[in-house]
Amino acid sequence: MNYALSLCCLLFSLNAAAQEPETTDSIRPQETTHSFMGRIQELQQYLDARARARVDSNYIEVPEKPWRVILRLKETAVDVDYDNSIRAGTDNRLDWNLCFTPPTSASVGFWAGYRGLGLSYATSLVKNAGRHFSFGATGAKYGFNFRLRRFNTDETTLTSKTILDGKMAGESKEDGQLNAPVWIRSVYINGYYVFNGRRYSQAAAYNQSVIQRRSAGSFLLGATWYQSSFDYSNKKNAEMILLSNNVNRIKLHQANIGFGYGYNLVPFRGFVINAMAMPTLSFYNRVKVYKYDSNFTLFGSDEDPVEDYGTWDPQTRTWANGKKQLPLAIVDLESDWVSQVDFWEGESETTYGGLQFNVDLRLGIAYNWSNYFVGLQAQFNRFSYRKDLCKVSLYDAYARLSLGVRL
């Protein structure tokens, strides 16, 4: 009896000892989870308290619910003007402007974020009109935006002027399409400082992280980094490349700084109208152009006879008659001459331009009720740069409808 009792006690002790690590192991993950969630809540409480402490509650309301999910419908319009000039002597030249005018593109996307932080992604509803990605961060005294876009277009308007002996000899304008599309990629980074951040919020009309309760305005100090690239290096665009002095790709890096003013008008509770204008000065303009060498040239020598060039040998890079380049001026443009085009990488050139004036204009309207809000925003930017006889101006504008809920 005593032996059996002792054995039972021993088995119970062993079983308890065996289960004790399992109980400890099962508690530790729960404690870790609770600890992690506790730190997240502490961080949220800190951010919420900081957001409220930095604004005047009589002018700016910080909503209780910090999360926002927004559906965005956006219309984007882009216009690219490409000016160039071909010189043949002192008084003879061809001035031409090529305007890329892709159709206005509609896109749909989502934005999600906490307080002033948020990410968005949108895809175009128009074929080849590109995709859009953006990131934003706003506070009482600052704002930051990042946008990335890539698209292509082949719709153009060509305007040309011929000058002979210093006099206008002809002018033409024609709508058409490139033989191959030009790819345009742009990156836009913008940051600004709000001088009257306690009473004025740029975000109230653009991402609804806060609600403007009373009308107020503020001076703004802004900085913008913009870079874009134009790539039309497809050999089907050989004629355009030759007209561009063999340039087939252009890359621009530009830094701007500006000083402007924004104002929030609150005609009644929950409704705000924002207008902001900021002239900017581009103090850094870096332009890099890439050139091709080709078996064609735009003009030939007047002394060269018009003769049969024969076939092109890509190994020796010569025509059958021994010439290196065939003048486009003696080519029958109705023929399939593009199939004979041969391009190979040439030199690249990097130049730094002078000061340029650009502009940043914005308009925003928002209405808040309960935990929902609706907004309409519009923005216009102009960027321009020049290199020798080449000038490129890009106009980028959008209008956006936002429907959101606070969680």
C-alpha positions as CSV (number, residue, x, y, z in Angstrom):
1,M,0.0,0.0,0.0
2,N,2.8,2.4,1.0
3,Y,4.7,1.3,-2.1
4,A,1.8,2.0,-4.4
5,L,1.1,5.4,-2.8
6,S,4.8,6.3,-3.1
7,L,4.8,5.3,-6.8
8,C,1.6,7.4,-7.5
9,C,3.2,10.4,-5.9
10,L,6.3,9.9,-8.0
11,L,4.4,9.7,-11.2
12,F,2.3,12.8,-10.3
13,S,5.5,14.7,-9.6
14,L,7.1,13.7,-12.9
15,N,4.0,14.6,-14.8
16,A,3.7,18.0,-13.1
17,A,7.4,18.6,-13.8
18,A,6.9,17.6,-17.5
19,Q,3.9,19.9,-17.9
20,E,5.5,22.9,-16.2
21,P,7.8,23.9,-19.2
22,E,4.8,23.6,-21.6
23,T,2.7,25.9,-19.4
24,T,5.6,28.4,-19.2
25,D,6.2,28.2,-23.0
26,S,2.6,28.9,-23.8
27,I,2.5,31.9,-21.5
28,R,5.6,33.6,-22.9
29,P,4.3,34.2,-26.4
30,Q,1.2,35.7,-25.0
31,E,3.2,38.0,-22.7
32,T,5.4,39.0,-25.7
33,T,2.3,39.7,-27.8
34,H,0.7,41.8,-25.0
35,S,4.0,43.6,-24.6
36,F,4.3,44.4,-28.3
37,M,0.7,45.6,-28.5
38,G,1.2,47.7,-25.5
39,R,4.1,49.4,-27.1
40,I,2.1,50.0,-30.2
41,Q,-0.7,51.6,-28.2
42,E,1.8,53.8,-26.3
43,L,3.3,54.9,-29.7
44,Q,-0.2,55.7,-31.0
45,Q,-1.1,57.7,-27.8
46,Y,2.2,59.6,-28.1
47,L,1.5,60.5,-31.8
48,D,-2.1,61.5,-31.0
49,A,-1.0,63.7,-28.1
50,R,1.7,65.2,-30.2
51,A,-0.7,66.0,-33.0
52,R,-3.1,67.7,-30.7
53,A,-0.4,69.6,-28.8
54,R,1.0,71.3,-32.0
55,V,-2.2,72.9,-33.2
56,D,-4.7,75.4,-31.9
57,S,-7.9,73.5,-31.3
58,N,-10.0,76.6,-32.0
59,Y,-8.8,76.5,-35.6
60,I,-7.8,72.8,-36.3
61,E,-9.5,69.7,-35.1
62,V,-7.6,66.4,-34.8
63,P,-10.2,63.6,-35.3
64,E,-10.5,60.9,-32.6
65,K,-10.2,58.1,-35.2
66,P,-6.7,58.2,-36.7
67,W,-6.9,55.7,-39.6
68,R,-8.3,56.7,-43.0
69,V,-9.0,54.7,-46.1
70,I,-9.7,56.7,-49.3
71,L,-11.0,55.8,-52.8
72,R,-9.5,58.1,-55.4
73,L,-10.6,58.9,-58.9
74,K,-8.1,61.0,-60.8
75,E,-7.9,62.8,-64.2
76,T,-4.3,63.6,-65.3
77,A,-3.3,65.9,-68.2
78,V,0.3,66.1,-69.4
79,D,1.7,68.4,-72.2
80,V,5.3,68.2,-73.3
81,D,6.7,70.9,-75.7
82,Y,10.0,70.0,-77.4
83,D,11.6,72.9,-79.3
84,N,14.7,72.5,-81.5
85,S,16.4,74.3,-84.3
86,I,18.5,73.0,-87.2
87,R,21.1,75.5,-88.5
88,A,22.5,75.4,-92.0
89,G,24.7,78.4,-92.1
90,T,24.2,81.8,-90.5
91,D,20.9,82.9,-92.0
92,N,19.3,79.5,-92.8
93,R,17.6,77.4,-90.2
94,L,14.6,75.2,-89.5
95,D,12.8,75.9,-86.2
96,W,10.4,73.2,-85.1
97,N,8.2,72.4,-82.1
98,L,7.0,68.9,-81.3
99,C,4.2,68.8,-78.8
100,F,3.3,65.5,-77.1
101,T,-0.3,65.6,-76.1
102,P,-1.4,62.3,-74.7
103,P,-5.2,62.0,-74.0
104,T,-6.4,62.9,-70.5
105,S,-6.1,59.7,-68.5
106,A,-8.4,58.5,-65.8
107,S,-7.1,56.4,-63.0
108,V,-8.5,54.7,-59.9
109,G,-6.7,53.9,-56.7
110,F,-6.7,53.7,-53.0
111,W,-5.0,55.7,-50.2
112,A,-4.5,54.3,-46.7
113,G,-2.8,55.9,-43.8
114,Y,-2.5,56.8,-40.1
115,R,-2.8,60.5,-39.1
116,G,-0.6,62.4,-41.6
117,L,1.2,59.3,-43.0
118,G,-0.2,57.5,-46.1
119,L,0.5,55.5,-49.2
120,S,-1.5,55.4,-52.5
121,Y,-1.4,53.4,-55.7
122,A,-3.4,54.0,-58.8
123,T,-3.7,52.3,-62.2
124,S,-4.9,54.0,-65.3
125,L,-8.1,53.2,-67.0
126,V,-6.6,54.2,-70.3
127,K,-4.3,51.9,-72.2
128,N,-0.6,52.8,-71.9
129,A,-1.4,55.9,-69.8
130,G,0.8,54.6,-67.0
131,R,0.7,53.8,-63.3
132,H,1.0,56.1,-60.3
133,F,2.5,55.6,-56.9
134,S,2.7,58.2,-54.2
135,F,3.7,58.6,-50.5
136,G,2.8,61.5,-48.2
137,A,3.6,62.7,-44.7
138,T,2.2,65.8,-43.1
139,G,2.4,67.5,-39.7
140,A,1.5,70.8,-38.2
141,K,4.6,72.5,-39.5
142,Y,5.6,70.4,-42.5
143,G,4.4,68.4,-45.5
144,F,6.2,65.9,-47.8
145,N,5.0,64.3,-51.0
146,F,6.5,61.7,-53.4
147,R,5.0,60.8,-56.8
148,L,6.2,58.4,-59.4
149,R,4.7,58.1,-62.9
150,R,5.6,56.3,-66.2
151,F,3.7,56.4,-69.4
152,N,4.1,56.6,-73.2
153,T,2.4,58.5,-76.0
154,D,2.7,58.7,-79.8
155,E,0.2,61.6,-80.4
156,T,2.0,64.7,-81.5
157,T,1.6,68.1,-83.1
158,L,4.5,69.3,-85.2
159,T,4.9,73.0,-86.0
160,S,7.9,74.1,-88.1
161,K,9.2,77.4,-89.5
162,T,11.7,77.7,-92.3
163,I,14.1,80.6,-92.4
164,L,16.1,81.3,-95.6
165,D,18.5,84.2,-95.9
166,G,17.2,85.5,-92.6
167,K,13.6,85.7,-93.9
168,M,10.5,83.5,-93.2
169,A,10.2,81.1,-96.1
170,G,7.4,78.9,-94.8
171,E,5.4,77.7,-91.8
172,S,3.4,74.5,-91.2
173,K,1.5,72.8,-88.4
174,E,0.4,69.2,-88.5
175,D,-1.2,66.7,-86.1
176,G,0.0,63.2,-86.3
177,Q,1.6,60.2,-84.6
178,L,5.2,59.1,-84.1
179,N,6.1,55.8,-85.7
180,A,7.0,54.5,-82.2
181,P,5.9,56.0,-78.8
182,V,8.0,58.2,-76.6
183,W,8.3,57.0,-73.0
184,I,8.1,59.6,-70.3
185,R,9.0,58.9,-66.7
186,S,8.8,61.4,-63.9
187,V,9.6,61.6,-60.2
188,Y,8.3,64.4,-58.1
189,I,9.4,65.1,-54.5
190,N,8.0,68.0,-52.7
191,G,8.4,69.3,-49.1
192,Y,7.1,72.5,-47.5
193,Y,7.3,74.3,-44.2
194,V,4.2,76.0,-42.7
195,F,4.9,79.2,-40.7
196,N,1.4,79.4,-39.2
197,G,1.1,75.6,-38.6
198,R,-0.9,76.0,-35.4
199,R,-3.9,77.6,-37.2
200,Y,-3.5,76.6,-40.8
201,S,-3.3,73.1,-42.2
202,Q,-2.5,72.3,-45.8
203,A,-3.5,68.7,-45.1
204,A,-7.1,69.6,-44.2
205,A,-8.0,70.0,-47.8
206,Y,-5.7,67.3,-49.4
207,N,-5.6,64.2,-47.2
208,Q,-8.1,65.1,-44.5
209,S,-5.8,64.1,-41.6
210,V,-7.2,67.1,-39.7
211,I,-10.3,69.3,-40.0
212,Q,-10.0,73.1,-40.4
213,R,-12.6,74.7,-38.1
214,R,-11.9,78.4,-38.8
215,S,-10.5,80.3,-41.8
216,A,-6.8,80.9,-41.6
217,G,-3.8,81.3,-43.9
218,S,0.0,81.0,-43.8
219,F,3.1,81.7,-45.7
220,L,4.9,78.5,-47.0
221,L,8.5,77.8,-47.8
222,G,8.8,74.9,-50.3
223,A,11.4,72.8,-52.0
224,T,11.0,70.5,-55.0
225,W,13.1,67.8,-56.6
226,Y,12.0,66.9,-60.1
227,Q,13.5,64.5,-62.5
228,S,12.2,63.2,-65.8
229,S,13.4,61.2,-68.8
230,F,12.2,61.2,-72.4
231,D,13.1,58.1,-74.5
232,Y,12.3,57.9,-78.2
233,S,15.3,55.7,-79.2
234,N,13.3,53.3,-81.2
235,K,14.8,53.3,-84.7
236,K,11.3,53.8,-86.2
237,N,11.7,57.4,-84.9
238,A,14.8,57.8,-87.0
239,E,13.6,61.0,-88.7
240,M,12.8,62.7,-85.4
241,I,16.2,61.6,-84.0
242,L,18.0,63.1,-87.0
243,L,16.0,66.3,-86.6
244,S,17.1,66.3,-82.9
245,N,20.8,66.3,-83.9
246,N,21.0,62.5,-83.1
247,V,19.6,63.0,-79.6
248,N,17.4,60.0,-78.7
249,R,17.1,60.3,-74.9
250,I,17.0,63.2,-72.5
251,K,17.3,63.1,-68.7
252,L,16.6,66.1,-66.5
253,H,17.4,66.7,-62.8
254,Q,16.0,69.9,-61.3
255,A,15.9,71.4,-57.8
256,N,13.5,74.2,-57.0
257,I,12.9,76.4,-54.0
258,G,9.9,78.6,-53.6
259,F,8.0,80.9,-51.3
260,G,4.2,81.1,-51.4
261,Y,1.0,81.5,-49.6
262,G,-2.0,79.3,-48.8
263,Y,-5.4,80.1,-47.4
264,N,-8.2,77.9,-46.0
265,L,-11.6,79.4,-46.2
266,V,-14.2,77.7,-43.9
267,P,-17.7,79.1,-44.8
268,F,-19.4,76.6,-42.5
269,R,-18.6,73.7,-40.2
270,G,-16.9,70.7,-41.9
271,F,-16.3,72.5,-45.2
272,V,-13.0,74.0,-46.3
273,I,-11.7,75.6,-49.6
274,N,-7.9,75.8,-50.0
275,A,-5.9,77.8,-52.5
276,M,-2.1,77.8,-52.6
277,A,0.3,79.5,-55.0
278,M,4.0,79.1,-54.9
279,P,6.4,80.6,-57.5
280,T,9.6,78.6,-57.5
281,L,13.2,79.2,-58.7
282,S,15.1,76.4,-60.2
283,F,18.7,76.8,-59.0
284,Y,20.0,73.4,-60.1
285,N,19.4,72.2,-63.7
286,R,21.3,69.2,-64.9
287,V,20.5,67.9,-68.4
288,K,22.1,64.8,-69.9
289,V,21.5,63.9,-73.5
290,Y,22.3,60.6,-75.2
291,K,23.2,60.5,-78.8
292,Y,23.3,57.8,-81.5
293,D,25.7,57.6,-84.3
294,S,23.9,56.6,-87.5
295,N,24.4,55.6,-91.1
296,F,22.1,58.5,-92.1
297,T,22.7,62.3,-91.8
298,L,20.2,65.1,-92.1
299,F,22.3,67.2,-94.6
300,G,25.0,66.2,-97.0
301,S,27.7,68.2,-98.6
302,D,26.7,70.3,-101.7
303,E,29.7,68.9,-103.4
304,D,28.7,65.3,-103.0
305,P,27.0,63.9,-106.1
306,V,23.6,62.2,-105.8
307,E,24.4,58.6,-106.5
308,D,23.4,55.1,-105.6
309,Y,24.6,54.3,-102.2
310,G,23.8,50.7,-102.5
311,T,23.4,48.5,-99.4
312,W,24.6,49.1,-95.9
313,D,27.3,46.9,-94.4
314,P,26.9,46.9,-90.6
315,Q,30.2,45.2,-90.1
316,T,32.3,47.9,-91.8
317,R,29.7,50.6,-91.2
318,T,29.9,51.8,-94.7
319,W,27.5,51.9,-97.7
320,A,28.4,50.1,-100.9
321,N,29.9,53.2,-102.4
322,G,32.2,53.6,-99.4
323,K,30.4,56.5,-97.8
324,K,29.8,56.5,-94.0
325,Q,26.4,58.4,-94.0
326,L,23.6,58.8,-96.5
327,P,22.0,62.3,-96.5
328,L,18.4,62.2,-95.6
329,A,17.8,65.2,-98.0
330,I,18.3,62.8,-101.0
331,V,16.2,59.9,-99.6
332,D,12.8,59.1,-101.0
333,L,10.8,59.4,-97.7
334,E,8.0,57.4,-99.1
335,S,10.2,54.4,-99.4
336,D,11.0,51.8,-96.7
337,W,14.2,53.6,-95.8
338,V,13.7,53.1,-92.0
339,S,14.5,49.4,-92.5
340,Q,18.0,50.4,-93.6
341,V,18.6,52.6,-90.5
342,D,21.5,51.5,-88.3
343,F,22.1,53.2,-84.9
344,W,24.8,52.6,-82.4
345,E,25.6,54.2,-79.1
346,G,27.4,57.5,-79.4
347,E,28.5,60.1,-76.9
348,S,26.5,61.6,-74.1
349,E,26.7,65.2,-72.9
350,T,25.9,66.7,-69.5
351,T,25.3,70.4,-69.1
352,Y,24.1,72.6,-66.3
353,G,21.6,75.3,-67.2
354,G,20.9,78.6,-65.6
355,L,18.1,79.7,-63.4
356,Q,14.5,78.8,-64.4
357,F,11.2,80.1,-63.0
358,N,8.5,77.5,-62.4
359,V,5.2,77.5,-60.6
360,D,3.2,75.3,-58.2
361,L,-0.6,76.0,-58.0
362,R,-3.0,74.0,-55.9
363,L,-6.8,74.1,-55.1
364,G,-8.5,71.8,-52.6
365,I,-12.1,71.4,-51.4
366,A,-13.2,69.1,-48.6
367,Y,-16.3,68.3,-46.6
368,N,-16.4,66.3,-43.4
369,W,-19.4,64.7,-41.7
370,S,-19.4,62.1,-39.0
371,N,-16.6,59.7,-39.8
372,Y,-16.8,60.3,-43.6
373,F,-15.4,62.9,-45.9
374,V,-15.3,63.9,-49.6
375,G,-12.7,66.0,-51.3
376,L,-11.8,67.5,-54.7
377,Q,-8.2,68.5,-55.3
378,A,-6.4,70.0,-58.3
379,Q,-2.7,70.8,-58.9
380,F,-0.7,72.4,-61.7
381,N,3.0,72.2,-62.2
382,R,5.3,73.6,-64.9
383,F,8.9,72.5,-65.4
384,S,11.2,73.7,-68.1
385,Y,14.8,73.4,-69.2
386,R,17.0,74.5,-72.1
387,K,20.2,73.1,-73.7
388,D,21.7,75.1,-76.5
389,L,19.0,75.2,-79.2
390,C,16.9,72.6,-77.5
391,K,14.2,73.5,-75.0
392,V,11.7,71.2,-73.2
393,S,8.7,72.4,-71.2
394,L,6.5,70.0,-69.3
395,Y,3.1,70.9,-68.0
396,D,1.6,68.5,-65.5
397,A,-1.9,68.9,-64.0
398,Y,-4.5,66.7,-62.3
399,A,-7.9,66.8,-60.7
400,R,-8.8,64.2,-58.1
401,L,-12.0,63.2,-56.4
402,S,-11.6,61.5,-53.0
403,L,-14.1,59.5,-50.9
404,G,-13.0,58.4,-47.5
405,V,-13.8,57.0,-44.1
406,R,-12.1,57.3,-40.7
407,L,-11.5,54.1,-38.8
